[in-house]
Amino acid sequence: MMNDPDHRTHEDEHPHVHSAACGHETRKHGDHEDYEHDGHWHAKDGEHYDEHGDAAG
């Protein structure tokens, strides 16, 4: 299996599941929505969340 340097996972647990009703800002990212949380964007990927960049950037 190849290592993808752009595939970083968010290490912290989440107290809720991100959704359209969770209250976090969203943005379209390819075929899914990213959620702004604690100053960064991330998205659910199976049993974890992927990091998708700094919200300030």
C-alpha positions as CSV (number, residue, x, y, z in Angstrom):
1,M,0.0,0.0,0.0
2,M,1.3,3.5,-0.9
3,N,1.5,6.2,1.7
4,D,-0.5,9.3,0.7
5,P,1.2,12.4,2.4
6,D,-2.0,14.4,1.8
7,H,-4.2,11.9,3.7
8,R,-3.9,13.0,7.3
9,T,-6.3,11.9,10.0
10,H,-7.7,13.9,12.8
11,E,-6.5,12.3,16.1
12,D,-9.1,13.7,18.6
13,E,-12.4,12.1,19.4
14,H,-15.6,14.0,18.5
15,P,-18.4,14.5,21.0
16,H,-20.9,14.3,18.1
17,V,-21.3,13.3,14.5
18,H,-21.0,16.1,12.0
19,S,-24.1,16.6,9.9
20,A,-26.1,19.4,8.3
21,A,-27.7,20.0,11.7
22,C,-24.6,20.0,13.9
23,G,-24.0,23.8,13.7
24,H,-20.5,23.7,12.2
25,E,-19.7,25.7,9.1
26,T,-19.5,23.5,6.0
27,R,-17.8,23.7,2.6
28,K,-18.1,21.5,-0.5
29,H,-14.9,19.5,-1.0
30,G,-15.0,17.1,-4.0
31,D,-17.8,14.6,-3.4
32,H,-18.4,15.4,0.3
33,E,-18.8,18.2,2.8
34,D,-15.9,19.4,5.1
35,Y,-16.8,20.7,8.5
36,E,-14.9,23.6,10.3
37,H,-14.0,22.5,13.8
38,D,-11.5,24.0,16.2
39,G,-9.8,26.1,13.4
40,H,-9.5,23.4,10.8
41,W,-11.5,21.6,8.2
42,H,-12.2,17.9,8.3
43,A,-14.5,15.2,7.0
44,K,-15.7,11.8,8.1
45,D,-13.9,8.9,6.4
46,G,-15.1,5.5,7.7
47,E,-14.3,5.3,11.4
48,H,-12.1,8.4,11.5
49,Y,-12.0,12.0,10.3
50,D,-9.6,13.3,7.6
51,E,-7.8,16.6,8.0
52,H,-8.5,18.9,5.1
53,G,-6.6,22.1,6.0
54,D,-6.5,25.1,8.2
55,A,-9.7,27.1,8.3
56,A,-7.7,30.4,8.2
57,G,-5.9,29.3,5.0
